[in-house]
Amino acid sequence: MRPSRLVLGAGGAVLGVALWWRRHPSACPYSQRFWVQAPHPIITRGRLVEALEPVPGERMLEVGPGTGYYRLDVARAIEPEGALEIFDIQQEMLDHTLARAREAGLTNVSATQGDATALPFAEDTFDAAFLVTVLGEIPDQDRALAELARVLKPTGRLVVGEVLGDPHMVTLATLLRRAEAAGLRLERRVGPRVGYFARLVPGSGAPTQ
Ligand SMILES: C[S@@+](CC[C@H](N)C(=O)[O-])C[C@H]1O[C@@H](n2cnc3c(N)ncnc32)[C@H](O)[C@@H]1O
């Protein structure tokens, strides 16, 4: 076979897998964690912190930490009294992130395993919550956003990060439509639309995109 046909065939196969994946939301398996361990251009740690504005003493929730790309910056920003709760559907991801947190000397990170569509936390628990390249993996995104809105304090904020290239990317327009249904509105966006952090707060109103 000619090399050009081989390249075209391989490209088509990759596109086919990506399209299938997009239509069938599911958690990125721990065995494929190299995807989440790679550098995250555009949706950088600095931009997450800029959108989240963590304050010492706060109680934070991260849904879907994967192997913990963002945990260090957030956990450090809220210590010593603040606590970061990591929540993931896969226990292996939590074990991995907790081990890295301990290695880094962090003592304010704890973990709970479960599904984001049924958060095992009381109403008004968290000052802030965040999830990065997670929402699109959840089959019932509306339910997950409603759950996040429920566990946030009335003064809380939720930061959602998404990036182009992720087969499960949720566009900003889709996110805002779903967020409104969950009683959340956009306060501001950090980063371009192709790789954004949307800071959402309880309430309704015309979003500024
Ligand atoms: C693509 S990884 C993102 C990891 C990390 N946020 C990052 O950006 O490096 C998605 C993570 O969300 C988790 N996840 C997927 N569906 C979930 C659900 N329904 N409830 C909780 N966690 C979920 C996966 O197990 C995985 O750890």
PDBQT file of the ligand as one rigid body, heavy atoms in Angstrom, charges set to zero:
ROOT
HETATM    1  C1  LIG A 301     -10.238  13.022  30.925  1.00  0.00    +0.000 C 
HETATM    2  S1  LIG A 301     -10.048  12.716  32.629  1.00  0.00    +0.000 S 
HETATM    3  C2  LIG A 301      -9.633  14.358  33.211  1.00  0.00    +0.000 C 
HETATM    4  C3  LIG A 301      -8.685  14.323  34.359  1.00  0.00    +0.000 C 
HETATM    5  C4  LIG A 301      -8.249  15.683  34.902  1.00  0.00    +0.000 C 
HETATM    6  N1  LIG A 301      -9.371  16.522  35.235  1.00  0.00    +0.000 N 
HETATM    7  C5  LIG A 301      -7.342  16.394  33.934  1.00  0.00    +0.000 C 
HETATM    8  O1  LIG A 301      -7.794  17.331  33.282  1.00  0.00    +0.000 OA
HETATM    9  O2  LIG A 301      -6.174  15.991  33.843  1.00  0.00    +0.000 OA
HETATM   10  C6  LIG A 301     -11.715  12.527  33.208  1.00  0.00    +0.000 C 
HETATM   11  C7  LIG A 301     -11.834  12.082  34.649  1.00  0.00    +0.000 C 
HETATM   12  O3  LIG A 301     -13.223  12.139  35.021  1.00  0.00    +0.000 OA
HETATM   13  C8  LIG A 301     -13.587  10.944  35.678  1.00  0.00    +0.000 C 
HETATM   14  N2  LIG A 301     -15.017  10.709  35.471  1.00  0.00    +0.000 N 
HETATM   15  C9  LIG A 301     -15.638  10.377  34.309  1.00  0.00    +0.000 A 
HETATM   16  N3  LIG A 301     -16.949  10.215  34.495  1.00  0.00    +0.000 NA
HETATM   17  C10 LIG A 301     -17.184  10.445  35.812  1.00  0.00    +0.000 A 
HETATM   18  C11 LIG A 301     -18.355  10.430  36.617  1.00  0.00    +0.000 A 
HETATM   19  N4  LIG A 301     -19.556  10.130  36.106  1.00  0.00    +0.000 N 
HETATM   20  N5  LIG A 301     -18.242  10.728  37.927  1.00  0.00    +0.000 NA
HETATM   21  C12 LIG A 301     -17.016  11.027  38.462  1.00  0.00    +0.000 A 
HETATM   22  N6  LIG A 301     -15.877  11.054  37.753  1.00  0.00    +0.000 NA
HETATM   23  C13 LIG A 301     -15.952  10.766  36.431  1.00  0.00    +0.000 A 
HETATM   24  C14 LIG A 301     -12.680   9.900  35.055  1.00  0.00    +0.000 C 
HETATM   25  O4  LIG A 301     -12.562   8.744  35.852  1.00  0.00    +0.000 OA
HETATM   26  C15 LIG A 301     -11.374  10.660  34.897  1.00  0.00    +0.000 C 
HETATM   27  O5  LIG A 301     -10.613  10.632  36.075  1.00  0.00    +0.000 OA
ENDROOT
TORSDOF 0
